[in-house]
Amino acid sequence: MVLKIGVVGFGKMGRIRKATLDARSDARVVALADPYADMSDQQGVSRHTDWEKLLEEDIDAVVISCTNELIPTVAVAALAKGIHVFCEKPPGRNPQDVHRIRDASLQHPELIVKFGFNHRYHESVEQARRLVSSQSLGKILWMRGVYGKAGGPEFDKNWRNEPSRSGGGILLDQGIHMIDLFHDFCGTFTEVKSFVTSQYWNIPVEDNAFALLRNDEGQVGVIHSSATQWRHTFRLEIFLEKGFLTLEGILSSTMSYGKETLIVARNTFDENGYPLPNPEEVISFFADDRSWEKEMTEFVTCALAGDAIKIGTVQQAVDAMETVFAIYGADKSWNQSGECEQSA
């Protein structure tokens, strides 16, 4: 069987998703919808300006790559028509949006719903996960993550900085990936402290968020999400009882985050069992980004076989969104949380 798929939203991500699906033999994109994008180069598929028309096509699944405010409406409508759903992150503008998708998915347990948290599929992350799961380095004590970019030309005019359309700023747009990785390694957090600011860009959403997170096991996460990181940076440090892991750089289409590497350091101890400083580091380099391919492999194969999603689940999306908004809400001087609730 070949899964027939429609793509709603044909900007950068929609094109990436279609190219990834076009390389498969068990899936075929048959319809596109976007009110603004030039789709004249896409032959052999039906093209629409209205996503509702696309959902009337004979399709088995839909990839939703549109702006945040439309995501829950399209997802809920697709599920009501018996169509499997793949959504980009973030899964809407606020927790209420993703709760709508969750509630609709519970009404249709036979359908697959998956969200685009592709960072879990990067090779550095997969290797780090295997090392942590092996317990060879002991238990995680704490983590520190920095994910930031410089904004770019006309960053302040981008729809991602319009609260009614996006729901939030850099933390919701990019930092949510780091939060999802924190959850991957340590589970969800129950205590949150934060500073959320708009320091440089003249925008009504945050351009920096700093947060301290702690879970019921006492593990602590420190995150900085920034749109004033003039040198693009992805770095995740995981400190354990017997060593540490550092994930530096992340492969992307622009390569602006540098080479993707994983540093593994195992502690050495003196004769009394005390850890010695600066353990030897072993560095691995990764040349290929197969995250998009792996992500779509799980979606397509689960939709065809009726198997459960393991990465990018509805609950993982709910957890990530709720942590983002817990960070917004923990800074009482930042009113973004209230604004987003009103826009729901």
PyMOL commands that set and color helices and strands:
alter all, ss='L'
color gray80, all
select helices_A, chain A and resi 12-22+51-55+68-80+95-107+118-121+123-134+155-157+159-161+163-166+170-186+291-305+314-330+336-343
alter helices_A, ss='H'
color red, helices_A
select strands_A, chain A and resi 3-8+27-33+46-48+61-64+84-87+113-115+140-148+191-197+208-214+220-226+233-240+243-248+260-266+281-286
alter strands_A, ss='S'
color yellow, strands_A
deselect
rebuild
show_as cartoon
